[in-house]
Amino acid sequence: MKAGRLGKFFLASSIAVVAGCATTQPDSVRVDLMQTGVKYDDDEFVAVFTPKSTTAALDTTDGPRVTNLKQLTNNTERSNQYNRPALSPNQDAMVYVEFAGGKSSIYRQSLGSPAKSPISSDAGMNLTPAFTPNGRFLIFSSDRSGESQSLWRKRSDGAGGITQITSSNSFDWQPAIASDGETIIFQSHRKNNQAASIWSINMNGGLLTQLTEGRSPSISPDGRRIVFVRPNASTGKDQVWSMQVDGSGLTQLSSGNANDVDPSWHPNGRYIVFASDAMVVQGDVFADYNIWIMRADGTQREQLTENFSHDDAPVFDRRGRTIVFRSNRGGHWNLFSFNPQL
């Protein structure tokens, strides 16, 4: 049930709640994740935040395949949250959206420093920034034009003006930019088909092309294939799929009774990192989402993180040595990094 509306945001409940975790693990709490969805309301698309109760281990340590674990952000507010980070292709830096104080602002931060600088802190909804292949620009989603979410381009250092790329009454977000620097693949919700679908457009705008139903696209380093998420028709579970950049060659990469989400590529194109809620049992305590990896063809699926927290939104750094991800470990949402033992 909706508790209220702030601008164009529907709030399904309070932003975050922490309470005692009803498990046998004493050093864990429950922390709400506000999942961003999309709803068509009053002849426009709006963002809907739905709370999902997750387990957060107060102990931040992890399993043997996780080394050099670092906390990158310093959030101590229970109401603050982050989206999936984007890592620079030519610098040791990242950009991300922080939800705080009723705003969603884009920040840039070095991987070696907790200091952050605002890229876009305007009122309204700013979502899912992505770097262009040369690292000079960001493509992100914003409702600053007064319409539903559209895609915009801005310099990655925050300087200069801003250019609108898409313009319609749709909800366009989750952009990924091909290696040619000219093609944007993104997730969109359209008025006549409210289910999430994946589209492409030229960097300078122009003709839109619908590729397939799905969400959370990520383009391979060579620009030839896209991995994305789509529910399995039989089980209803989210699975990782791939296709050619023109929408052909549709292939399901993961299967089973787990939800597999947030796929992204290793810089060498041979691996895909993702999050999965496949169960890991220790006594009678069940883990939440963890970070997993598999080969680009879906084989050799292996679990990386083993903390009893919600770990998701993984991305590799430009060298392919470090994974940055979102987690509620410690009892608050923050961004972390680690070096995987592959």
C-alpha positions as CSV (number, residue, x, y, z in Angstrom):
1,M,0.0,0.0,0.0
2,K,1.3,3.4,-0.9
3,A,2.2,5.7,2.0
4,G,2.7,8.8,0.0
5,R,4.0,10.5,-3.0
6,L,7.1,12.8,-3.3
7,G,7.2,14.6,-6.6
8,K,7.1,11.7,-9.1
9,F,8.2,9.1,-6.6
10,F,5.8,6.6,-5.1
11,L,6.9,5.5,-1.7
12,A,5.6,2.1,-0.7
13,S,6.8,2.5,2.9
14,S,9.5,4.1,4.9
15,I,12.9,4.0,3.3
16,A,14.6,1.6,5.6
17,V,13.9,-0.5,8.7
18,V,16.3,-2.4,10.8
19,A,15.1,-4.8,13.4
20,G,16.3,-8.0,15.1
21,C,16.8,-10.8,12.6
22,A,14.7,-13.9,13.4
23,T,17.5,-16.4,12.8
24,T,19.9,-18.2,14.9
25,Q,22.7,-16.0,13.8
26,P,22.9,-13.3,16.6
27,D,25.1,-10.8,14.7
28,S,22.5,-10.0,11.9
29,V,19.7,-7.5,11.4
30,R,17.0,-7.0,8.9
31,V,17.5,-4.0,6.5
32,D,15.0,-3.0,3.9
33,L,16.1,-2.7,0.3
34,M,14.0,-0.2,-1.6
35,Q,13.7,-1.8,-5.0
36,T,13.1,0.7,-7.9
37,G,10.2,-0.3,-10.2
38,V,8.1,1.5,-12.7
39,K,4.4,2.3,-12.7
40,Y,2.1,3.9,-15.3
41,D,0.0,6.5,-13.4
42,D,-1.9,9.6,-14.4
43,D,-0.8,9.2,-18.0
44,E,2.9,9.1,-17.1
45,F,5.5,6.7,-15.9
46,V,6.8,7.1,-12.3
47,A,9.3,5.3,-10.2
48,V,7.9,3.0,-7.5
49,F,10.0,2.1,-4.5
50,T,9.0,-1.3,-3.0
51,P,10.6,-2.5,0.2
52,K,12.2,-5.9,0.3
53,S,13.4,-7.2,3.7
54,T,17.0,-8.4,3.6
55,T,19.4,-10.0,6.0
56,A,22.5,-7.9,6.9
57,A,25.4,-9.5,8.8
58,L,27.1,-7.2,11.2
59,D,30.3,-9.0,10.5
60,T,31.7,-7.8,7.2
61,T,34.2,-10.6,6.7
62,D,33.8,-13.1,3.8
63,G,34.8,-16.4,2.3
64,P,38.1,-17.7,0.9
65,R,37.4,-16.4,-2.6
66,V,37.1,-12.8,-1.4
67,T,40.4,-11.0,-0.7
68,N,41.3,-7.4,0.0
69,L,37.7,-6.5,1.0
70,K,37.2,-2.7,1.3
71,Q,34.3,-0.5,2.1
72,L,34.3,2.4,-0.4
73,T,31.5,4.6,0.9
74,N,30.8,5.8,4.4
75,N,27.1,5.7,4.8
76,T,25.8,5.4,8.3
77,E,22.2,6.5,7.6
78,R,19.6,3.8,7.6
79,S,17.5,5.7,5.0
80,N,20.3,6.1,2.4
81,Q,20.7,3.7,-0.5
82,Y,22.8,3.3,-3.6
83,N,22.3,1.9,-7.1
84,R,24.6,-0.1,-9.2
85,P,28.0,1.7,-9.6
86,A,29.7,2.4,-12.9
87,L,33.5,2.2,-13.1
88,S,35.6,4.4,-15.3
89,P,37.2,2.7,-18.3
90,N,40.4,4.8,-18.0
91,Q,40.7,5.8,-14.4
92,D,40.4,4.2,-11.0
93,A,37.1,6.0,-10.3
94,M,33.4,5.2,-10.1
95,V,30.1,7.0,-10.4
96,Y,26.9,6.0,-8.6
97,V,23.5,7.3,-7.5
98,E,22.9,7.9,-3.8
99,F,19.3,8.1,-2.6
100,A,19.3,10.5,0.4
101,G,17.0,13.1,1.8
102,G,14.3,12.5,-0.8
103,K,16.8,13.1,-3.7
104,S,18.7,10.9,-6.0
105,S,22.1,12.4,-6.8
106,I,25.0,11.2,-9.0
107,Y,28.4,11.3,-7.4
108,R,31.9,10.6,-8.7
109,Q,34.5,9.0,-6.3
110,S,38.0,7.6,-6.6
111,L,38.4,4.0,-5.7
112,G,41.2,4.9,-3.3
113,S,39.4,7.7,-1.4
114,P,36.0,8.1,0.4
115,A,35.7,11.7,-0.9
116,K,32.9,12.2,-3.4
117,S,32.0,15.0,-5.7
118,P,28.5,15.7,-7.1
119,I,28.0,15.2,-10.9
120,S,24.2,15.9,-10.8
121,S,22.4,16.9,-7.6
122,D,19.4,18.5,-9.2
123,A,16.0,18.0,-7.7
124,G,14.1,15.1,-9.2
125,M,15.1,11.6,-10.2
126,N,18.6,10.9,-11.5
127,L,19.4,7.2,-12.1
128,T,21.8,4.6,-13.5
129,P,24.8,6.5,-14.9
130,A,27.1,4.7,-17.3
131,F,30.5,5.8,-18.8
132,T,31.1,6.1,-22.5
133,P,34.1,3.9,-23.7
134,N,36.5,6.8,-23.7
135,G,35.5,7.8,-20.1
136,R,34.7,11.4,-21.1
137,F,31.0,11.4,-20.7
138,L,28.2,9.8,-18.7
139,I,24.9,8.7,-20.0
140,F,22.2,8.6,-17.3
141,S,18.4,8.8,-16.8
142,S,16.7,11.9,-15.5
143,D,13.2,13.4,-15.3
144,R,14.6,17.0,-15.5
145,S,12.7,17.8,-18.7
146,G,9.4,17.4,-16.9
147,E,8.6,14.2,-18.9
148,S,9.1,10.7,-17.7
149,Q,12.7,9.5,-17.4
150,S,14.8,10.2,-20.4
151,L,18.5,9.6,-21.3
152,W,20.9,12.5,-21.0
153,R,24.7,13.0,-21.7
154,K,27.0,15.0,-19.4
155,R,30.8,15.2,-19.0
156,S,32.0,12.7,-16.5
157,D,33.8,15.4,-14.4
158,G,30.5,17.2,-14.0
159,A,31.6,20.3,-16.0
160,G,29.8,21.9,-18.9
161,G,26.2,21.5,-20.1
162,I,23.9,18.6,-20.6
163,T,22.3,17.1,-23.7
164,Q,19.1,15.2,-23.9
165,I,19.2,12.0,-26.0
166,T,15.7,10.4,-25.7
167,S,12.4,12.3,-25.4
168,S,9.1,10.6,-25.0
169,N,6.5,9.7,-22.4
170,S,8.4,6.4,-21.7
171,F,10.7,5.6,-18.8
172,D,14.2,5.1,-20.2
173,W,17.0,4.0,-17.9
174,Q,19.8,1.4,-17.3
175,P,21.9,2.6,-20.3
176,A,25.0,0.7,-21.6
177,I,27.2,2.1,-24.3
178,A,28.8,-0.1,-27.0
179,S,32.5,0.0,-27.7
180,D,32.0,2.1,-30.8
181,G,30.8,4.9,-28.6
182,E,27.9,5.5,-30.8
183,T,25.3,3.0,-29.8
184,I,23.3,3.1,-26.5
185,I,21.5,0.0,-25.3
186,F,18.9,0.7,-22.6
187,Q,15.9,-0.5,-20.6
188,S,12.6,1.2,-21.4
189,H,9.0,1.0,-20.3
190,R,6.7,2.1,-23.1
191,K,3.0,3.2,-22.9
192,N,1.7,0.4,-25.1
193,N,4.0,-2.2,-23.5
194,Q,4.6,-1.5,-19.8
195,A,6.8,-4.6,-19.4
196,A,10.5,-3.8,-19.4
197,S,12.1,-4.1,-22.8
198,I,15.6,-3.4,-24.2
199,W,16.1,-0.8,-26.9
200,S,18.9,0.8,-28.9
201,I,19.5,4.4,-30.1
202,N,22.4,6.3,-31.6
203,M,24.3,8.6,-29.2
204,N,23.0,11.6,-31.0
205,G,19.4,10.5,-30.8
206,G,17.3,9.5,-33.8
207,L,15.5,6.2,-34.6
208,L,14.8,3.9,-31.7
209,T,15.0,0.1,-32.2
210,Q,13.3,-2.4,-29.9
211,L,15.5,-5.5,-29.4
212,T,13.7,-7.8,-27.0
213,E,11.8,-7.9,-23.7
214,G,14.1,-7.8,-20.6
215,R,16.0,-5.5,-18.3
216,S,19.5,-4.5,-17.0
217,P,21.5,-4.8,-20.3
218,S,25.3,-4.9,-20.3
219,I,27.3,-4.9,-23.5
220,S,30.4,-7.1,-24.0
221,P,33.8,-5.4,-24.4
222,D,33.9,-6.1,-28.1
223,G,30.4,-4.6,-28.6
224,R,29.0,-7.8,-30.1
225,R,26.8,-9.3,-27.4
226,I,24.4,-8.1,-24.7
227,V,23.7,-9.9,-21.4
228,F,20.4,-9.0,-19.7
229,V,17.8,-10.3,-17.3
230,R,14.5,-11.9,-18.2
231,P,12.2,-14.2,-16.2
232,N,12.0,-17.8,-17.2
233,A,8.6,-18.5,-18.7
234,S,8.2,-21.8,-16.8
235,T,9.6,-20.9,-13.3
236,G,9.1,-17.2,-13.2
237,K,12.6,-16.9,-11.8
238,D,14.9,-14.1,-13.2
239,Q,17.7,-15.6,-15.4
240,V,20.6,-14.2,-17.3
241,W,20.2,-14.2,-21.1
242,S,22.4,-13.1,-24.0
243,M,21.9,-11.9,-27.6
244,Q,23.7,-10.2,-30.4
245,V,23.7,-6.4,-30.3
246,D,21.0,-6.4,-33.0
247,G,18.7,-8.6,-30.9
248,S,19.4,-11.9,-32.8
249,G,20.8,-15.0,-31.3
250,L,18.8,-15.0,-28.1
251,T,20.3,-17.5,-25.6
252,Q,19.5,-18.4,-22.0
253,L,22.7,-18.6,-20.0
254,S,21.4,-19.4,-16.5
255,S,18.6,-21.7,-15.2
256,G,17.3,-23.3,-12.1
257,N,15.3,-22.2,-9.1
258,A,17.4,-19.2,-8.1
259,N,17.0,-15.6,-9.3
260,D,20.1,-14.4,-11.2
261,V,20.3,-10.6,-11.7
262,D,22.6,-7.7,-12.4
263,P,24.9,-9.3,-15.0
264,S,28.0,-7.5,-16.3
265,W,31.1,-8.4,-18.2
266,H,34.7,-8.9,-17.3
267,P,36.9,-6.6,-19.4
268,N,38.3,-9.7,-21.3
269,G,34.8,-10.7,-22.3
270,R,35.3,-14.3,-21.1
271,Y,33.4,-14.0,-17.8
272,I,30.1,-12.6,-16.5
273,V,29.7,-11.5,-12.9
274,F,26.2,-11.4,-11.5
275,A,24.1,-11.7,-8.2
276,S,22.1,-14.7,-7.3
277,D,19.9,-15.7,-4.4
278,A,20.8,-19.4,-4.8
279,M,20.6,-20.7,-1.2
280,V,23.7,-21.3,0.9
281,V,22.9,-22.9,4.2
282,Q,24.8,-22.7,7.4
283,G,22.8,-24.3,10.2
284,D,19.3,-23.0,9.7
285,V,20.4,-19.6,8.5
286,F,19.9,-18.8,4.8
287,A,22.1,-16.4,2.9
288,D,20.6,-13.5,0.8
289,Y,21.9,-12.5,-2.6
290,N,25.6,-13.2,-3.2
291,I,28.1,-12.4,-6.0
292,W,28.7,-15.2,-8.5
293,I,30.6,-15.6,-11.7
294,M,30.3,-17.8,-14.8
295,R,31.9,-18.1,-18.2
296,A,30.3,-16.1,-21.0
297,D,28.6,-19.2,-22.3
298,G,26.9,-19.8,-18.9
299,T,29.2,-22.7,-17.8
300,Q,31.4,-23.0,-14.7
301,R,29.1,-21.1,-12.4
302,E,30.8,-20.3,-9.1
303,Q,29.9,-18.4,-6.0
304,L,32.3,-15.6,-4.8
305,T,30.9,-13.8,-1.7
306,E,29.6,-15.9,1.2
307,N,28.6,-13.2,3.7
308,F,25.1,-13.5,5.2
309,S,24.1,-10.2,3.7
310,H,22.5,-8.9,0.5
311,D,25.3,-8.5,-2.0
312,D,24.3,-7.4,-5.6
313,A,25.1,-5.0,-8.5
314,P,28.6,-6.3,-9.2
315,V,30.9,-4.6,-11.7
316,F,34.6,-5.2,-12.6
317,D,37.2,-2.5,-12.7
318,R,39.0,-1.6,-15.9
319,R,41.8,-4.1,-15.2
320,G,39.5,-7.0,-14.3
321,R,41.1,-7.5,-10.9
322,T,38.5,-5.9,-8.6
323,I,34.8,-6.2,-8.3
324,V,32.8,-3.3,-6.8
325,F,29.3,-4.2,-5.5
326,R,26.5,-3.0,-3.2
327,S,25.9,-4.6,0.2
328,N,24.1,-4.1,3.4
329,R,26.7,-5.9,5.4
330,G,27.4,-4.0,8.7
331,G,23.8,-2.9,8.9
332,H,23.8,0.0,6.4
333,W,23.9,0.1,2.6
334,N,27.3,0.9,1.2
335,L,29.5,0.1,-1.8
336,F,32.4,-2.4,-1.3
337,S,35.2,-3.8,-3.4
338,F,37.2,-7.0,-3.3
339,N,39.7,-9.0,-5.4
340,P,38.1,-12.3,-6.5
341,Q,40.1,-15.5,-6.4
342,L,39.2,-17.1,-9.8
